[in-house]
């Protein structure tokens, strides 16, 4: 769908615009664009600071005015906050997108200097009613752009129990010995670069795209307040999870050509409770437009703890290329059939206790072997049920 020209549907005598949303197929009457943009017009006064806070905590991905519309010399000016990472999408190649918006909606968009920390875009029009239409158009562009960007953060259940880490190290050592002895028996292309650091083991609950510090702060509040929601209260009242990590699986159907091998949870009441929590947390972030990719509300989370990853090996090999050198290094699959044959019932930990859910950053140093990922916020399950 062209985000600059949303699909128009005619029903009886009325025209409706269909929004290109990841989690909704809501159809909005064209004449109600002003209501959708949540504009505060001059006859509805609201302090600028209050307006800014309101836009943050009502969901940062749906932009709205951060200042009152001002009218000077027959021109109306509105100001919206758009994370700078998305300015290029609103501008477009050779300013094509910007020019198209300006021509079709009879407005002028004024962007801050690239070197400036300011992220506000000014909308200047002859009619204040046009401002809402411009905001709606920009929202469509941002929705589309978000779905193509890689995640910056993730919500996870850290697996930091000493017994689990020790079992993982033993598993890694055994596999490397088997691979060295017999590459043809099902351990082909397995080496040490495939394994994550033992201090970074985790079950992923949701992957997020947080465009700036405002969105990080908002996501942190969402996570820490999850325990007070109805789904959170019902699923977290029993406190920390007691989980058994047993057996392995791969992301694709052919273990002889695997790219990711992950550890599974033993299917029991506690594992199903974690599944419910993961689904609810992922839905919460999807609802607010912060989940990465094109996830839909209600899609089940695939709980997995990665133990071998060809992309990680690729990153490590690239990091060893000398400065100024070039190398065409791409992810290469490995043979995991030996793992499935020899480690079908391998247990990393039995009924281990896991008491935290964390919001972590993927930015910065991704491959240190001394600590877990940088934590932005955490939900303490021991306190959540008290």
C-alpha positions, -999 to 999 in steps of 0.1 A, spaced: 0 0 0 13 35 -9 16 53 25 13 86 7 -19 76 -10 -38 53 13 -66 31 -1 -99 49 -3 -130 27 1 -165 39 -9 -194 25 12 -228 38 1 -223 76 -2 -193 79 21 -156 76 15 -133 58 40 -95 57 42 -79 24 51 -49 28 74 -18 6 67 -15 -6 102 4 -37 115 -22 -44 142 -54 -30 129 -76 -28 99 -96 1 112 -113 21 86 -116 59 93 -140 83 76 -120 108 56 -139 137 71 -127 126 106 -90 130 101 -89 159 126 -103 136 153 -78 108 145 -48 132 148 -59 142 183 -53 179 176 -56 205 203 -69 236 186 -66 271 201 -101 269 216 -90 239 237 -60 253 255 -33 230 268 1 239 281 30 230 258 47 209 284 15 190 293 9 184 256 44 169 252 40 146 282 6 135 270 20 125 236 46 104 252 25 84 276 -5 79 252 19 61 228 50 76 213 46 61 178 14 80 170 27 115 166 6 145 176 11 182 182 36 192 209 26 229 208 -6 249 202 -13 258 166 -2 294 160 -17 317 135 3 346 120 -1 365 88 -28 341 75 -6 311 81 -11 283 106 19 266 121 19 232 140 48 215 155 52 177 158 79 155 174 92 129 150 123 108 161 152 120 139 158 84 126 125 88 106 132 123 92 148 108 61 116 88 55 94 119 56 119 138 33 125 109 8 151 106 -19 158 141 -34 130 154 -11 105 136 -33 82 125 -4 84 159 13 75 177 -20 46 153 -26 31 160 8 36 197 4 20 198 -30 -10 175 -22 -18 190 12 -8 227 4 17 229 32 54 235 39 75 212 61 104 227 80 130 203 93 157 210 119 194 210 108 209 175 107 235 184 132 208 197 156 195 175 185 160 190 178 136 164 164 105 186 158 90 192 124 71 224 117 40 223 95 30 256 79 -3 257 61 -30 283 51 -56 264 71 -53 248 105 -75 219 93 -48 209 69 -23 202 97 -43 172 109 -41 157 74 -4 162 73 1 145 107 -20 116 95 2 113 64 34 114 84 20 87 108 14 64 78 50 69 66 63 61 101 42 30 104 56 17 72 92 27 80 91 10 114 83 -24 99 115 -25 79 140 -14 106 159 -40 127 152 -42 164 172 -20 188 160 -36 221 144 -68 233 124 -80 263 137 -113 278 139 -137 306 176 -139 314 190 -174 321 217 -164 346 214 -194 369 249 -208 376 238 -244 370 224 -234 336 256 -216 326 278 -245 337 257 -270 318 258 -248 287 296 -246 289 299 -284 292 275 -288 263 296 -264 242 329 -282 250 314 -316 242 301 -305 209 334 -289 199 352 -322 208 327 -342 187 331 -318 158 368 -320 159 368 -358 160 343 -365 132 329 -337 110 310 -362 89 289 -377 116 266 -348 120 287 -320 134 298 -304 102 308 -267 102 305 -264 140 330 -242 157 334 -220 188 322 -188 170 286 -202 168 281 -202 206 269 -171 225 287 -161 257 274 -181 287 266 -147 304 242 -137 277 218 -167 277 181 -157 276 146 -165 264 134 -137 241 98 -125 248 96 -96 224 119 -77 200 114 -39 199 123 -9 177 128 21 200 138 51 179 151 74 207 153 79 244 117 90 247 106 56 233 131 38 256 116 56 286 80 48 275 89 11 269 105 9 303 73 22 319 52 -2 299 73 -32 312 74 -21 348 37 -14 349 28 -47 332 25 -64 366 -4 -40 375 -24 -49 344 -51 -75 345 -31 -100 324 0 -93 344 -16 -98 378 -32 -131 369 0 -146 353 26 -132 377 9 -138 410 28 -170 415 61 -152 415 94 -164 398 92 -191 372 105 -226 379 116 -239 345 132 -270 331 154 -263 300 156 -296 281 162 -306 245 170 -286 213 154 -275 181 163 -255 150 145 -226 133 144 -244 99 131 -279 91 164 -293 80 189 -299 109 216 -308 84 215 -272 72 208 -252 104 214 -215 110 200 -213 146 199 -240 172 179 -232 204 171 -248 237 135 -256 245 114 -255 277 99 -287 291 62 -284 284 45 -280 318 24 -255 337 53 -232 344 64 -231 308 28 -224 297 26 -196 323 58 -180 308 42 -185 273 11 -165 285 33 -138 299 54 -136 267 23 -133 245 7 -106 267 40 -86 269 44 -88 231 8 -78 226 13 -48 249 43 -35 229 26 -43 196 -5 -23 207 17 7 212 36 3 179 69 -5 195 73 -42 185 97 -46 156 87 -62 123 52 -68 113 38 -87 143 1 -88 147 -17 -87 181 -25 -123 191 5 -139 173 21 -164 197 57 -158 208 82 -185 199 100 -190 231 136 -200 225 171 -197 241 197 -195 213 227 -218 218 242 -217 183 238 -189 157 255 -187 123 249 -149 122 269 -145 154 297 -165 139 296 -142 109 298 -111 131 328 -125 150 346 -134 118 340 -99 103 353 -83 135 387 -101 130 392 -86 96 422 -62 98 414 -25 97 412 -14 61 408 -49 49 377 -63 31 361 -97 33 328 -111 19 317 -131 50 281 -143 51 263 -167 75 270 -203 67 248 -231 79 260 -260 101 250 -296 106 230 -301 138 219 -336 131 245 -350 155 231 -327 183 196 -341 177 209 -377 177 232 -374 208 216 -348 229 178 -354 225 172 -353 263 201 -330 273 190 -309 303 206 -276 310 187 -270 342 158 -287 360 132 -265 378 156 -236 379 142 -204 394 140 -173 372 129 -141 389 134 -112 364 121 -100 331 144 -73 315 142 -47 288 177 -48 272 195 -29 245 210 -45 214 231 -15 207 267 -10 217 290 -39 224 270 -71 215 297 -96 221 314 -91 255 319 -123 275 318 -106 309 282 -94 314 247 -95 302 231 -71 278 227 -35 290 195 -34 310 171 -4 305 143 -16 329 134 -48 348 104 -64 362 112 -82 395 89 -112 398 95 -116 435 81 -81 441 54 -83 414 33 -108 434 38 -91 468 
